[in-house]
Amino acid sequence: MGIRPWFVGVIAFLVVASGLVAQDDKLLHVAVGTKTALVSCPPKYNPLRRYPFMMVVGGVRQTAMDSYRVWQPIAADMGYILVCPSGNLDERGKITDDERQSLVTLRNYLDRNFRVDASTSLLIGIAGGANLAVETAVVYPRKFRNVIAFYGFFNTKLESVLLANTKGREYLYSEFILVTSDGDPSQNSLTRLNDMLQDLGLQSELIVYPDMLQGYPPDLRAVMSRVRVKVAENAKKEMNH
């Protein structure tokens, strides 16, 4: 598209004119390639500043609007551009190269239309979307540096992607944060994933909450504040390197 936004209203007007976006107040409905997504800017958005993005990938049968309702208040408070892709997984939760590439295509759209701070940007996945997020960040570390995976499952497919793609790639300032709950079926799975990521030399952390099954932590904002500190520390290390 190649449009540099001046403010949310202007970019919405310009891109709507090209037939690729429809606007609902400050919410942009974006069509990029074969995918659509909801995109929103933080309050008092300034096009001359750089902003990190928060791309949220839902699980099977989770819509972009489902993700938007949960994450928009958090993204706004944190000063992030929020991106909620639609329909990334089929009913079986199957992940393909095209699904990973669709997230990269959305990432490229952000680079063309916004001033992006990649160092603190986040790729967030829930359930099956968590596996897609981890795989995409492993295969495309220059596009997605920091990952938060809620209730993903470490399976042979994910293991093969890790083993096939981590060698020779740069993950020095990447961060993988895995979130589950005590007793949930994903706990053992994410523990194994955390161990393997660390064995491969990647930075990862496992967060286990009590008494919570397949849902967001009650203190999701506190989790995100913790994440923000970690990615900011990595960004500072990179600047001083």
N, C-alpha and C positions, 0 to 999 in steps of 0.2 A: 504493500500500500504506500509506504514511503511518506506518510503524513506525520509531521512533527506537531504534537498537540500544543496549543497555546493555553487553553484551559478546557475543562471537561466539556463545557457547552460547545466550544468551537470544534473540538475533535469530533464530537458526536454529530454536529451539523455537517461537517465536511465528509465524514465517512458515510453517514446516512445518504448523502447526495450520491456517493459512489455505489450505493446499494448493498454495502457489506455490513452495516451496523444499524441497529435500531436503538433508540434511547428511551429509557424510562427513568425520569429524573436524573440522578447521577449514576445510574446503572447502565453500562454499555452492553449490548447484545452483539457479540463479535462473531463473524464467520471467517475462519482462516483455513484455507485448503478445504478439506472435507469435514472439518470439525467446527463446532460452535462453542462459545464460552461466554460467561458473564464476567465482566471486568468493571471494577470500581476503583476510583482514586480516593486517597485519604482526604479528610477535611482540610481546607485551605491549601489545596494542591497548588504547587508552584512549578511550572514547566521548566524553569531554569535550574531547579534542584534535582539531584539524583535521589531516587527512591528505591528501596528494595521491594521485591514482589513476593507474594505468598500465593503459590499455585496449589490448589487443593483438589486431589483426585479421590473421588468417592468410590465405594465398592459397588457390587452388583445391585442394580435397581435403585441406587442413590442418584438423584438428579443434581444438576448444577445448582438449582435453586435450593435444594436441601443443604448443600455445602455453603451456599451464600448466606443463608439465614443464620447458620452457626458462626461463621467466620467473619462476616462483615463487621460486627462491632469490635472484634479483637483486632482485625487489620486496621480499622480506623483509629483505634486507640494507639496502636503501635506505629502508625505512620507508614503502612505498607500498601502498595497496589495489590488488590485482591483479584485473582484469576481463578474461575471455577469452570473447568472444562466439562462438557456433557458427554455422556455415553462412551466412556473409555473401556468398559468391560462388557463382554457378552454374558449371557445367563450362566455360563459355566465358569465365569471368572478367568477366561483364557486370555493370556497376554501374548501379543505378537510384536514383531519388529515394527509393524505399522503403528501400533498403539504407542510404543515408545517414541517413534518418529513424530507422531501427532503432538506430543508434548514439546518436542524440540521445535516444531513449527510454530507453536504458540509462543515459545520462548523467543524465537526470531522476530515474531510480530511485536513483542514488547520492546526489543532492541530497536526496531524501526520506528516506533511511535512514542517511546518514552525514554527518559534518561534513567537508566537502570543501574542500581548499586548491586552488582552481582555478589559481592563478598558476604552480604548478610541476607541475601534472598533465601527463600525456603520452598522446598517441594514437599508437600504434606500428603500422605496417603492414609486411607482408612480401609481396614479389612483387605479385600482383594486389591484395592487401590494402593495399599501399603507396599505390596510386592511390586506393583508397577512402578511406584516411586523409587524404590531401592534399585530395581533393575535399571531404570532410566538413568539414575545418577551414577551408577557403576559404569554404564556404557558411554555416557556423555558427561564426564566430570567437569568439562569446561562450560557446559550449559547449566548444570545443576550441581551446586557444591554442597548444600546443606539439606538433609532429609530428616523428616519426622515421620515415623511409621507407627500407626496405631493398629494393633491387632493383626499384624501380618503373619504369614505362615512360611517357615523355612522349609522348602521342599526341594526335591532333586532338580527341578527346573531352575530355581533360584540359585542353587549351589553350582550348577553348570554355568550359569551366566557369570557368577562371581569368578570361578576358576578360569573361564575363557577370556575374561575382559580386564581383570585387574593388573595383569602383568604389563609393565611398560607404560602405564598411565599414571598421571600425577594426581595424587589425593592429599597432598601435604596439608592443605587448609580445609579439607572437607570434614564434615561432621555428620554422623549418622546417629539419630536418637530414636530408640525403640521403646514404645510405651505399651504396657499390657497390665493385667491385674492378676493378683494372687489366685491361683486355682483355675484361671481361664485356660482353655485348650491351647491358646497361642503362647502361654508363658514359657513352656518348655521349648517350643519352636523358636521363639525370639531369643531365648537364652543361647541356643545353638547358633543362631544367626549372629548374635553379638560376639560370641567366641570366635566364629570364623572370620568376621570382619577384622577383629583385632589380630588374629593370626596372620591375616594378609597385610597387616600394617596400616589399616584404616582406623581413624578415630571413631569410636562408637561408645554409646552409653545405653544401658538398659534401665528403664524406670518401671518399677512394679508397684501398682497401687492395690490396697486391700479392698475387699468387698465391692468390686465393680466388675460387671460382666458386659463385654461388648458395647461399651458406651464411652463417651468422653469423660475424663476426670472431672469431678465436681469443681476442682480448682484449675480449670483449663487455662485461665489467664495467668495463674502462677506458673504453670508449666511453660507457657510461652515466654514469660519474663525470664525464666531460667534458661530457656533456649536462646533468647536474644543475647544474654550475657555471654554464653559460650561462643556463639558465632561472631560476636563483636570482638572477643578475645582473639579468635583466629584471624579476623580481619586486621587487627592491630599487629599481630605477629607478622603477617604478610607485608604490611607497610614498612615494618622495621627490618625486614629481611634484606 
